[in-house]
Amino acid sequence: MPIDPQIESAIRTSVERSKQIDSLADKLIAWIKAINSGNEDINDPDAASRHLELIYEETTIDDKDDE
């Protein structure tokens, strides 16, 4: 099942508004598409760990917002 275009747009908008790099949205969308197509098992902790590590590597945090 393909991902709903509104979901994909929401992910891209959220990533942009959070001042993250575009490849973070690409990775999130690819993971969702893989789960939807059955190529990834959402209940597989090893697969989830691999994907989360890739996502964490792409995510930046600006501590200035917390001040």
C-alpha positions as CSV (number, residue, x, y, z in Angstrom):
1,M,0.0,0.0,0.0
2,P,1.5,3.4,-1.0
3,I,1.9,6.1,1.6
4,D,-0.8,8.8,1.5
5,P,0.6,11.9,-0.2
6,Q,-0.7,14.1,2.7
7,I,1.3,12.0,5.2
8,E,4.4,12.3,3.1
9,S,3.8,16.1,2.8
10,A,3.3,16.4,6.5
11,I,6.6,14.6,7.2
12,R,8.4,16.8,4.8
13,T,6.8,20.0,6.2
14,S,7.6,18.9,9.8
15,V,11.2,18.2,9.0
16,E,11.6,21.5,7.2
17,R,10.0,23.5,10.1
18,S,12.2,21.7,12.5
19,K,15.2,22.8,10.5
20,Q,16.4,19.3,9.8
21,I,18.0,18.2,6.6
22,D,15.8,16.8,3.8
23,S,17.4,13.4,3.9
24,L,15.7,12.9,7.4
25,A,12.3,13.1,5.7
26,D,13.5,10.8,3.0
27,K,14.6,8.2,5.5
28,L,11.3,8.4,7.5
29,I,9.2,8.1,4.4
30,A,11.3,5.2,3.1
31,W,10.8,3.3,6.4
32,I,7.1,3.9,6.3
33,K,6.9,2.7,2.7
34,A,8.9,-0.4,3.5
35,I,6.5,-1.2,6.4
36,N,3.5,-0.6,4.2
37,S,4.8,-2.8,1.4
38,G,5.6,-5.6,3.8
39,N,9.4,-5.4,3.2
40,E,9.9,-4.4,6.8
41,D,8.2,-5.9,9.9
42,I,7.2,-3.2,12.3
43,N,7.5,-5.7,15.2
44,D,11.2,-6.6,14.4
45,P,13.3,-4.9,17.0
46,D,16.5,-5.4,15.1
47,A,15.1,-3.7,12.0
48,A,13.6,-0.9,14.1
49,S,16.9,-0.4,15.8
50,R,18.8,-0.1,12.5
51,H,16.2,2.4,11.1
52,L,16.2,4.5,14.3
53,E,20.0,4.7,14.3
54,L,19.9,6.1,10.8
55,I,17.2,8.6,11.8
56,Y,19.1,9.6,15.0
57,E,22.3,10.2,12.9
58,E,20.3,12.6,10.6
59,T,18.6,14.5,13.5
60,T,20.2,17.7,14.9
61,I,19.2,19.4,18.1
62,D,19.6,23.1,18.7
63,D,19.9,23.6,22.5
64,K,19.4,27.4,22.1
65,D,15.6,26.9,21.9
66,D,15.6,25.4,25.4
67,E,17.1,28.5,27.0
